[in-house]
Amino acid sequence: MTENKVEIKARSVELLEDRGETSRFTHAEIDEQGKLIMYTQDIGKTPEEVWGDSDYEFWVTVLAEHKDMLLLALIEKLYAGRFSAVDEFRDFLESKGIPHKFENWT
């Protein structure tokens, strides 16, 4: 039985930084109310041409009470039909330093 004890401090992650004529920055965060927000900011040529402003922002919010639904949907998308799903999930948790407990029974 293994139990990892790592303090998770990150409340946001950078998903994309793509600089160019039109730059795009995408992040996901958990806010103070426990909501998950994924947001993008476009800066440069395209927002100027389309919106007449140098930047354009958009986002999707999942309320705290629906994060478990999201978590299960993402796990299903990543691991459904995979023979080694539990092993891969455990390896993923370990690679990210996410505390977990692995148990087995024989």
Secondary structure, DSSP 8 states (H G I E B T S, - for coil): -EE--------EEEEEEE-SSEEEEEEEEE-TTS-EEEEEEEEEHHHHHHHSSSEEEEEEEE-GGGHHHHHHHHHHHHHTT-TTHHHHHHHHHHHTT---EE----
